[in-house]
């Protein structure tokens, strides 16, 4: 994966959803297997490809500083989807 071009928003949203479902322990075993088979270090690679602003929002959510609704609202705002 290259960081030379910005990722499309739908790709970023998929990556964010996958990171959050994995972190919450709600990702299906088949999806985990598929990701590990395609990109063995997918969590690190996804994290690297996301903007610093999105990473900050995810960190706040994962640490319990913001709720899920606020997390997604801020992500949509950061991706200029509102």
Rosetta constraint file for C-alpha pairs under 8 A:
AtomPair CA 1 CA 45 HARMONIC 7.93 0.50
AtomPair CA 3 CA 49 HARMONIC 6.30 0.50
AtomPair CA 7 CA 11 HARMONIC 6.33 0.50
AtomPair CA 7 CA 12 HARMONIC 6.34 0.50
AtomPair CA 8 CA 12 HARMONIC 6.38 0.50
AtomPair CA 9 CA 13 HARMONIC 6.07 0.50
AtomPair CA 9 CA 79 HARMONIC 6.77 0.50
AtomPair CA 10 CA 14 HARMONIC 6.23 0.50
AtomPair CA 11 CA 15 HARMONIC 6.24 0.50
AtomPair CA 12 CA 16 HARMONIC 6.08 0.50
AtomPair CA 12 CA 50 HARMONIC 7.13 0.50
AtomPair CA 13 CA 17 HARMONIC 6.06 0.50
AtomPair CA 14 CA 18 HARMONIC 6.13 0.50
AtomPair CA 15 CA 19 HARMONIC 6.16 0.50
AtomPair CA 15 CA 46 HARMONIC 6.43 0.50
AtomPair CA 16 CA 20 HARMONIC 6.13 0.50
AtomPair CA 17 CA 21 HARMONIC 6.02 0.50
AtomPair CA 18 CA 22 HARMONIC 5.96 0.50
AtomPair CA 18 CA 27 HARMONIC 7.27 0.50
AtomPair CA 19 CA 23 HARMONIC 6.05 0.50
AtomPair CA 19 CA 43 HARMONIC 6.70 0.50
AtomPair CA 19 CA 46 HARMONIC 7.92 0.50
AtomPair CA 20 CA 24 HARMONIC 6.05 0.50
AtomPair CA 21 CA 25 HARMONIC 6.08 0.50
AtomPair CA 21 CA 26 HARMONIC 5.04 0.50
AtomPair CA 21 CA 27 HARMONIC 4.97 0.50
AtomPair CA 22 CA 26 HARMONIC 6.06 0.50
AtomPair CA 22 CA 27 HARMONIC 5.02 0.50
AtomPair CA 22 CA 32 HARMONIC 7.86 0.50
AtomPair CA 23 CA 62 HARMONIC 7.86 0.50
AtomPair CA 27 CA 31 HARMONIC 6.65 0.50
AtomPair CA 27 CA 32 HARMONIC 6.70 0.50
AtomPair CA 28 CA 32 HARMONIC 6.32 0.50
AtomPair CA 29 CA 33 HARMONIC 6.11 0.50
AtomPair CA 30 CA 34 HARMONIC 6.10 0.50
AtomPair CA 31 CA 35 HARMONIC 6.15 0.50
AtomPair CA 32 CA 36 HARMONIC 6.11 0.50
AtomPair CA 33 CA 37 HARMONIC 5.99 0.50
AtomPair CA 34 CA 38 HARMONIC 6.20 0.50
AtomPair CA 35 CA 39 HARMONIC 5.77 0.50
AtomPair CA 35 CA 40 HARMONIC 7.10 0.50
AtomPair CA 35 CA 42 HARMONIC 6.62 0.50
AtomPair CA 36 CA 40 HARMONIC 4.36 0.50
AtomPair CA 36 CA 41 HARMONIC 6.90 0.50
AtomPair CA 36 CA 42 HARMONIC 6.63 0.50
AtomPair CA 41 CA 45 HARMONIC 6.25 0.50
AtomPair CA 42 CA 46 HARMONIC 5.85 0.50
AtomPair CA 43 CA 47 HARMONIC 6.08 0.50
AtomPair CA 44 CA 48 HARMONIC 6.12 0.50
AtomPair CA 45 CA 49 HARMONIC 6.34 0.50
AtomPair CA 46 CA 50 HARMONIC 6.40 0.50
AtomPair CA 47 CA 55 HARMONIC 7.01 0.50
AtomPair CA 50 CA 54 HARMONIC 6.33 0.50
AtomPair CA 50 CA 55 HARMONIC 6.45 0.50
AtomPair CA 51 CA 55 HARMONIC 6.26 0.50
AtomPair CA 52 CA 56 HARMONIC 6.09 0.50
AtomPair CA 53 CA 57 HARMONIC 6.40 0.50
AtomPair CA 53 CA 78 HARMONIC 6.85 0.50
AtomPair CA 54 CA 58 HARMONIC 6.22 0.50
AtomPair CA 54 CA 75 HARMONIC 6.12 0.50
AtomPair CA 54 CA 78 HARMONIC 6.69 0.50
AtomPair CA 55 CA 59 HARMONIC 6.06 0.50
AtomPair CA 56 CA 60 HARMONIC 6.27 0.50
AtomPair CA 57 CA 61 HARMONIC 6.33 0.50
AtomPair CA 57 CA 71 HARMONIC 6.25 0.50
AtomPair CA 57 CA 74 HARMONIC 6.99 0.50
AtomPair CA 57 CA 75 HARMONIC 6.96 0.50
AtomPair CA 58 CA 62 HARMONIC 6.02 0.50
AtomPair CA 58 CA 71 HARMONIC 6.95 0.50
AtomPair CA 59 CA 63 HARMONIC 6.05 0.50
AtomPair CA 60 CA 64 HARMONIC 6.28 0.50
AtomPair CA 60 CA 65 HARMONIC 5.05 0.50
AtomPair CA 60 CA 66 HARMONIC 5.91 0.50
AtomPair CA 61 CA 65 HARMONIC 5.70 0.50
AtomPair CA 61 CA 66 HARMONIC 4.96 0.50
AtomPair CA 61 CA 67 HARMONIC 6.17 0.50
AtomPair CA 61 CA 68 HARMONIC 6.81 0.50
AtomPair CA 61 CA 71 HARMONIC 6.10 0.50
AtomPair CA 66 CA 70 HARMONIC 6.15 0.50
AtomPair CA 66 CA 71 HARMONIC 6.40 0.50
AtomPair CA 67 CA 71 HARMONIC 6.13 0.50
AtomPair CA 68 CA 72 HARMONIC 6.23 0.50
AtomPair CA 69 CA 73 HARMONIC 6.11 0.50
AtomPair CA 70 CA 74 HARMONIC 6.03 0.50
AtomPair CA 71 CA 75 HARMONIC 6.15 0.50
AtomPair CA 72 CA 76 HARMONIC 6.08 0.50
AtomPair CA 73 CA 77 HARMONIC 6.22 0.50
AtomPair CA 74 CA 78 HARMONIC 5.99 0.50
AtomPair CA 75 CA 79 HARMONIC 6.12 0.50
AtomPair CA 76 CA 80 HARMONIC 5.98 0.50
AtomPair CA 76 CA 81 HARMONIC 5.01 0.50
AtomPair CA 76 CA 82 HARMONIC 6.06 0.50
AtomPair CA 77 CA 81 HARMONIC 5.91 0.50
AtomPair CA 77 CA 82 HARMONIC 5.73 0.50
